[in-house]
Amino acid sequence: MSFFDYYPFLKVVHLISLISFMAGMLYLPRLFVYHSMQKFGSGEAKMLEIMEYRLLKYIINPALIFTLLSGLSLSHIFLKSPDHYWLYLKFACFLGIGYVHMLCCRYRKKFLISTDFHSPKFFRILNEVPTLLMIMMVCAVVFKWF
């Protein structure tokens, strides 16, 4: 069997894992908005800590790994075509979302110590960053931008 026999399977894995990853990345900063409005140590804050932990550990992190592995496997095919430059924009957007993911991991740990390090407005703005990067990524793939 050749690599191209696995292409549809890789594409399905990539799309499902990307959807799961983005769903988590769009929801986690929203949880931070609610968390930043709670009093440290309150029951609501503890519930949000559990939700954030489980979202990261069981959904976002595994989906990130599958997205990255399947995306790198698929890029092997597209890098051989003459019009593959859109792939660099897609990868740059993915790195941007990965950076937001890293920030969210840090912020989750900071919430275990305090709720007073950023305002709800900051987290509302942070919530929009993955959305904008996702839109750029989808446009790069569909329109072959760059």
Backbone bond lengths (Angstrom), bond angles and torsions (degrees), N, CA, C in turn:
res aa  C-N    CA-C-N  psi(-1)  N-CA   C-N-CA  omega(-1)  CA-C   N-CA-C  phi
1 M - - - 1.453 - - 1.526 109.66 -
2 S 1.306 115.38 138.55 1.462 120.00 179.54 1.528 110.45 -93.02
3 F 1.306 114.45 171.24 1.461 121.24 179.36 1.524 110.62 -59.67
4 F 1.327 117.14 -35.10 1.463 121.24 -176.74 1.525 112.46 -69.44
5 D 1.327 117.39 -19.19 1.461 120.02 174.74 1.529 111.03 -69.29
6 Y 1.319 116.96 -26.02 1.459 122.05 179.83 1.529 112.82 -91.32
7 Y 1.314 117.23 -6.26 1.468 121.52 -175.22 1.534 112.92 -55.24
8 P 1.348 120.00 -50.60 1.480 118.27 -179.61 1.532 112.27 -61.10
9 F 1.313 117.32 -39.16 1.460 120.47 178.83 1.529 110.69 -64.07
10 L 1.324 117.08 -45.11 1.464 120.65 178.88 1.527 111.49 -62.44
11 K 1.310 116.01 -38.73 1.458 120.23 -179.90 1.530 110.74 -65.60
12 V 1.320 117.11 -40.86 1.465 121.45 177.96 1.527 110.22 -64.60
13 V 1.323 117.05 -46.73 1.469 120.84 178.37 1.529 110.01 -59.91
14 H 1.329 116.30 -43.33 1.466 120.28 -179.36 1.530 111.18 -62.78
15 L 1.310 117.80 -46.38 1.468 120.42 -178.05 1.525 111.90 -66.54
16 I 1.330 117.33 -44.08 1.470 120.23 -179.61 1.528 110.61 -65.13
17 S 1.329 116.78 -44.61 1.462 118.89 -179.49 1.531 111.17 -68.39
18 L 1.330 117.53 -36.19 1.463 120.15 177.81 1.526 111.21 -65.74
19 I 1.312 116.88 -41.44 1.470 120.25 177.68 1.528 110.08 -62.48
20 S 1.325 117.03 -43.65 1.471 120.68 178.87 1.522 111.07 -63.89
21 F 1.323 116.38 -43.99 1.460 120.89 179.75 1.526 110.74 -61.72
22 M 1.321 116.60 -47.04 1.464 119.87 -177.88 1.528 111.35 -67.98
23 A 1.319 117.48 -36.48 1.468 119.35 177.10 1.525 110.08 -59.36
24 G 1.320 115.61 -44.44 1.460 119.47 177.98 1.514 112.99 -65.97
25 M 1.340 115.94 -40.99 1.465 119.86 -178.80 1.532 111.96 -70.70
26 L 1.317 117.34 -23.33 1.463 119.59 175.97 1.524 111.42 -83.18
27 Y 1.337 117.69 -23.62 1.457 121.96 -177.35 1.531 113.04 -92.14
28 L 1.323 117.40 -36.00 1.471 120.35 -174.88 1.533 113.20 -59.83
29 P 1.342 120.13 -48.61 1.472 118.00 177.30 1.533 112.86 -62.38
30 R 1.324 116.88 -28.61 1.468 119.61 176.34 1.531 109.89 -66.46
31 L 1.336 116.81 -39.35 1.468 119.35 174.43 1.522 110.72 -61.90
32 F 1.337 116.53 -36.11 1.459 120.54 178.22 1.531 111.13 -64.80
33 V 1.324 117.26 -35.09 1.471 120.46 176.65 1.525 108.88 -58.41
34 Y 1.335 116.22 -49.72 1.464 120.21 -179.49 1.527 111.08 -66.23
35 H 1.326 116.17 -39.11 1.466 120.71 -177.98 1.528 110.91 -64.68
36 S 1.317 116.92 -40.02 1.474 120.34 -178.46 1.524 112.21 -67.92
37 M 1.316 117.71 -15.80 1.460 121.24 179.20 1.530 112.32 -92.87
38 Q 1.334 117.06 -3.09 1.463 120.91 -177.99 1.524 111.00 -95.01
39 K 1.305 115.58 154.17 1.454 121.15 174.69 1.527 107.88 -75.01
40 F 1.332 116.41 136.02 1.461 120.91 -178.57 1.530 110.13 -58.18
41 G 1.319 115.85 132.30 1.460 121.39 177.25 1.518 114.50 86.02
42 S 1.330 117.92 -3.59 1.467 119.87 -179.25 1.534 109.72 -72.03
43 G 1.300 115.22 166.38 1.466 120.49 178.88 1.517 111.96 -61.63
44 E 1.317 116.26 -39.34 1.467 120.41 178.53 1.526 111.19 -65.24
45 A 1.335 116.17 -41.67 1.460 120.13 179.17 1.527 110.56 -63.41
46 K 1.322 117.48 -40.42 1.469 120.87 179.08 1.525 111.03 -66.38
47 M 1.337 116.46 -38.54 1.462 120.06 177.73 1.531 110.25 -64.10
48 L 1.334 116.85 -42.35 1.466 120.62 178.65 1.525 111.37 -65.86
49 E 1.323 117.76 -35.83 1.468 120.83 176.21 1.522 110.67 -59.85
50 I 1.321 116.85 -42.93 1.470 121.33 179.01 1.521 110.18 -65.97
51 M 1.321 116.96 -44.42 1.470 120.77 179.66 1.528 111.08 -61.10
52 E 1.329 116.60 -44.42 1.467 121.12 -179.44 1.523 110.61 -63.72
53 Y 1.334 116.35 -44.21 1.463 120.79 179.93 1.533 110.95 -60.38
54 R 1.322 116.00 -49.67 1.470 120.02 -177.88 1.526 111.88 -65.51
55 L 1.316 117.30 -38.62 1.461 120.50 178.12 1.528 110.59 -61.68
56 L 1.318 116.11 -44.44 1.471 119.65 178.99 1.529 111.62 -67.89
57 K 1.313 116.51 -50.02 1.466 120.18 -172.24 1.523 113.36 -70.96
58 Y 1.318 117.75 -40.34 1.462 120.45 -170.92 1.526 114.53 -101.39
59 I 1.331 117.87 -16.60 1.465 119.40 -178.96 1.522 111.57 -120.81
60 I 1.319 117.52 -60.40 1.461 120.41 -171.64 1.532 112.27 -66.13
61 N 1.333 117.61 -51.57 1.466 119.48 -175.92 1.534 113.39 -62.99
62 P 1.344 119.87 -47.86 1.468 118.28 176.48 1.528 112.70 -62.63
63 A 1.333 116.58 -39.69 1.466 119.66 179.14 1.525 110.82 -64.51
64 L 1.316 117.59 -36.97 1.460 121.47 177.09 1.529 110.37 -61.16
65 I 1.305 117.15 -45.24 1.466 121.32 -179.06 1.525 110.56 -63.19
66 F 1.339 117.22 -47.47 1.465 120.32 179.86 1.522 111.76 -65.48
67 T 1.323 117.11 -37.85 1.464 120.71 177.82 1.523 110.77 -63.32
68 L 1.300 115.71 -45.89 1.462 120.04 -178.76 1.528 111.63 -65.20
69 L 1.326 117.70 -47.18 1.469 120.83 -178.79 1.527 112.17 -65.02
70 S 1.326 117.00 -45.24 1.465 119.18 -179.90 1.525 110.51 -69.99
71 G 1.328 117.82 -36.42 1.464 120.78 178.37 1.515 112.45 -65.41
72 L 1.327 116.77 -41.33 1.464 119.66 177.07 1.528 111.11 -65.86
73 S 1.333 116.67 -37.45 1.467 119.90 177.08 1.521 111.28 -64.55
74 L 1.323 116.19 -42.00 1.467 119.99 179.37 1.524 111.63 -69.79
75 S 1.316 116.93 -33.39 1.468 119.27 -178.93 1.520 111.31 -64.48
76 H 1.318 116.66 -24.41 1.466 121.36 176.48 1.533 110.68 -56.28
77 I 1.322 116.26 -36.15 1.470 121.43 179.92 1.530 110.32 -73.71
78 F 1.339 116.46 -47.44 1.458 120.49 -172.09 1.525 113.50 -74.82
79 L 1.317 117.64 -25.29 1.467 119.59 -179.40 1.525 111.94 -66.88
80 K 1.317 117.49 -16.59 1.464 120.74 179.61 1.522 112.73 -85.70
81 S 1.323 117.12 -12.86 1.465 119.30 -179.40 1.531 109.52 -84.53
82 P 1.345 117.52 153.44 1.469 120.06 -177.34 1.529 113.66 -70.29
83 D 1.322 118.53 -24.02 1.476 120.72 -178.23 1.539 110.62 -107.20
84 H 1.305 117.14 51.41 1.461 121.76 -175.30 1.529 113.97 -94.70
85 Y 1.318 118.50 6.38 1.461 120.41 -173.08 1.525 113.41 -67.28
86 W 1.332 117.78 -23.24 1.462 121.27 176.16 1.530 110.75 -60.52
87 L 1.326 115.65 -26.96 1.461 120.77 -178.96 1.531 111.44 -62.67
88 Y 1.330 117.03 -32.31 1.465 120.65 178.65 1.523 111.46 -68.11
89 L 1.335 117.00 -38.99 1.464 120.44 176.49 1.529 109.93 -65.81
90 K 1.317 116.57 -42.04 1.463 120.55 178.20 1.524 110.04 -61.13
91 F 1.310 117.05 -44.53 1.455 120.90 -179.74 1.531 111.15 -66.07
92 A 1.326 117.65 -38.61 1.469 120.90 177.72 1.532 110.85 -63.28
93 C 1.329 116.43 -41.59 1.469 120.05 177.01 1.522 110.79 -63.91
94 F 1.326 115.82 -40.24 1.463 119.93 178.68 1.531 110.62 -64.37
95 L 1.328 117.14 -39.02 1.465 120.03 175.83 1.526 110.52 -62.94
96 G 1.342 116.66 -38.20 1.461 120.48 176.93 1.515 111.98 -62.38
97 I 1.317 116.39 -43.67 1.469 119.96 177.76 1.525 109.70 -67.50
98 G 1.327 116.88 -36.05 1.461 120.18 175.96 1.524 111.81 -62.58
99 Y 1.336 116.36 -36.17 1.458 120.64 176.90 1.536 110.22 -66.53
100 V 1.319 117.02 -42.01 1.472 120.29 176.84 1.531 109.46 -62.61
101 H 1.330 117.01 -38.83 1.464 121.51 176.56 1.527 110.26 -58.81
102 M 1.334 116.67 -44.71 1.456 121.07 179.83 1.537 110.27 -63.20
103 L 1.330 116.71 -42.59 1.464 120.00 177.02 1.531 110.80 -61.11
104 C 1.318 116.51 -41.97 1.464 120.06 -179.76 1.526 111.42 -63.53
105 C 1.324 116.69 -37.35 1.471 119.66 176.02 1.525 110.48 -61.82
106 R 1.327 117.18 -41.72 1.469 121.35 177.50 1.526 111.20 -64.91
107 Y 1.323 116.22 -44.14 1.458 120.10 -178.23 1.528 111.17 -64.93
108 R 1.316 116.93 -37.05 1.471 119.30 177.70 1.517 110.41 -60.78
109 K 1.330 116.76 -40.70 1.467 120.16 178.44 1.527 111.09 -68.76
110 K 1.337 117.45 -35.43 1.469 119.95 178.11 1.526 111.33 -66.66
111 F 1.334 117.20 -32.02 1.459 120.04 178.30 1.529 111.51 -66.07
112 L 1.311 118.13 -21.27 1.460 120.68 177.10 1.525 111.52 -72.19
113 I 1.336 115.83 -18.18 1.464 121.52 -178.61 1.528 111.48 -103.54
114 S 1.345 116.95 -38.31 1.458 121.27 -174.57 1.527 109.37 -160.81
115 T 1.320 116.01 160.53 1.469 120.48 174.13 1.528 111.29 -112.79
116 D 1.322 117.54 7.15 1.465 121.60 -172.87 1.521 114.86 -105.35
117 F 1.317 119.79 26.60 1.467 118.87 -176.09 1.518 113.69 -97.99
118 H 1.331 119.42 -21.00 1.466 122.52 172.79 1.523 109.04 -145.30
119 S 1.319 114.85 153.84 1.462 120.36 -178.33 1.530 110.45 -82.78
120 P 1.335 117.29 161.41 1.467 119.93 173.76 1.534 112.08 -57.87
121 K 1.329 116.61 -34.22 1.467 120.30 178.71 1.531 110.94 -61.99
122 F 1.328 117.42 -40.86 1.464 121.31 177.22 1.530 110.42 -57.74
123 F 1.327 116.10 -45.40 1.468 119.27 -178.29 1.526 111.89 -71.97
124 R 1.328 117.69 -28.42 1.474 119.96 174.20 1.525 110.57 -65.20
125 I 1.319 115.90 -40.35 1.475 119.82 177.59 1.525 109.95 -68.24
126 L 1.333 116.73 -43.99 1.464 120.65 177.68 1.526 110.90 -58.67
127 N 1.312 116.91 -33.84 1.458 121.90 -179.91 1.532 112.26 -62.45
128 E 1.328 117.37 -26.50 1.459 121.02 -178.03 1.528 113.14 -84.79
129 V 1.315 118.02 -20.77 1.469 121.30 -176.16 1.537 111.95 -61.40
130 P 1.349 120.07 -50.18 1.468 118.54 178.25 1.531 112.83 -60.29
131 T 1.326 116.34 -33.42 1.466 119.77 178.77 1.522 111.03 -63.42
132 L 1.321 116.60 -47.30 1.467 120.31 -179.94 1.530 111.51 -63.94
133 L 1.317 116.68 -41.66 1.467 119.94 178.57 1.531 111.34 -66.30
134 M 1.334 116.59 -36.94 1.461 120.45 177.74 1.531 110.58 -64.66
135 I 1.316 117.61 -41.78 1.465 121.50 178.48 1.520 110.00 -61.77
136 M 1.333 117.19 -44.35 1.468 120.30 177.81 1.529 111.06 -62.27
137 M 1.319 116.18 -40.06 1.457 120.65 -179.03 1.532 111.06 -65.14
138 V 1.304 117.06 -44.92 1.464 120.93 180.00 1.529 110.36 -64.91
139 C 1.323 116.53 -42.36 1.465 119.31 177.76 1.521 111.85 -63.30
140 A 1.334 116.87 -38.97 1.465 119.94 178.13 1.510 110.80 -61.54
141 V 1.328 117.71 -40.04 1.465 121.05 -178.46 1.525 111.07 -73.00
142 V 1.309 117.01 -46.36 1.472 120.81 -175.27 1.521 111.81 -70.57
143 F 1.334 117.00 -45.94 1.454 120.63 -175.20 1.525 113.12 -95.08
144 K 1.319 116.98 -2.01 1.479 122.81 -178.34 1.532 110.36 54.26
145 W 1.354 114.98 48.33 1.454 121.19 -179.54 1.510 111.91 -70.72
146 F 1.318 115.11 149.48 1.455 126.42 168.50 1.480 112.83 115.70
